[in-house]
Amino acid sequence: MRKRWAFALFVLYAIILLVLSLMSLRGIPSLGTSFDDKIGHFGAYSIFTLLIFNYCISLKVKSPLVYAFAIATIYGFLMELLQKLLTTGREFDLYDALANAFGAVIAVVFITVYRKLKLK
């Protein structure tokens, strides 16, 4: 049962990220900073990494943290590339890709710390 839900959440979230990455996001409320977009990328890919990790755990994959980080980072880079290739209102932004990867890194750190604290 856990595997099915973990997979469904992972895929649903990946689809949501795909749609949001390729659609025009004009009119989104601002937090008032010049890097609102990067905060969104960071948060979205932190959550995505957690969902991938959960799915990898359900499959009993060796090194689930490595897989979660790699999949999230590659997916984030591909979304940026698809923005350049498939849309007119969006463009490739290396800083967005870096924010995606940094979100994945922080999720990995969070998981690592949580697991160490849980073992104690």
Secondary structure, DSSP 4 states (H G I P E B T S, - for coil): -HHHHHHHHHHHHHHHHHHHHHS--TTPPP-SSTTHHHHHHHHHHHHHHHHHHHHHHHTT-SSHHHHHHHHHHHHHHHHHHHHHHH-SS----HHHHHHHHHHHHHHHHHHHHHHHHHH-
